[in-house]
Amino acid sequence: MRRLDDKSRMSGDVQVRICERLGVRFPRATRRNIYVASERAGKRVMQSVTGFIRRRLKLKVNEAKSAVARPQDRKFLGFSFTSGREPKRRIAPKALLRCKQRVRELTRRTQGISLERMTKQLATYLRGWKGYFGFSQTPSVLQKLEAWMRRRLRSVIWKQWKRSKVRFVKLRQRNIRPALAAQTAGSPHGPWRLANSPALQSALPIAYFDALGLPRLLDVALAQPN
């Protein structure tokens, strides 16, 4: 795959002509991934396309962002592919990291806002994110991301409850057994660890976050309890 650097632009018509010369058709875009059957074919096509861009179009090619590699080792518009005989579209690792970073920003305890408002802001972001990355064919990744976000919110709620006495009362209000509620409320462990505890998972189940308006990233029929 070759990309033009930021100092030069290639029109959609020119890109289409290049693809047609290779016998393939792609949607119009500035960046291209070209998939072939082997590494040898990839090197041959890259050399041909690079020569055409430089000699015929008089444009520069960004060497640092160009490579012949396996599909699972490259990303395109936030997506990549799994390995195996039947590759599937997956969310690129960097795109997942950016999503988690944004979730952390939206769920910072220091914002001084209510849980309802925090969830509403998070839901707005997640709906847009899901609208784009819902195209993924790896539901297990979405399931793990959902579980991570709920754990993050449980951690936030636990911090908001602050004192052991308040935590005990809140757990009992949610039908947690007295012994388990007392043990969890007095635990020396931090919020992140306790957010994955049986007490908090029972007190703040998936249905609780559904009621707050937190959208599911995975279809309800495919989701697993966590």
Secondary structure, DSSP 8 states (H G I E B T S, - for coil): ---B-TT----HHHHHHHHHHTT----S-SS-----SSHHHHHHHHHHHHHIIIIIS---B-GGG-----GGG--BTTEEE--SSS--EEE-HHHHHHHHHHHHHHT-GGG---HHHHHHHHHHHHHHHHHHHTT-S-HHHHHHHHHHHHHHHHHHHHHHH-SHHHHHHHHHHTT--HHHHHHHHT--S-HHHHTTSHHHHHHS-HHHHHHHT---SS-TTT----
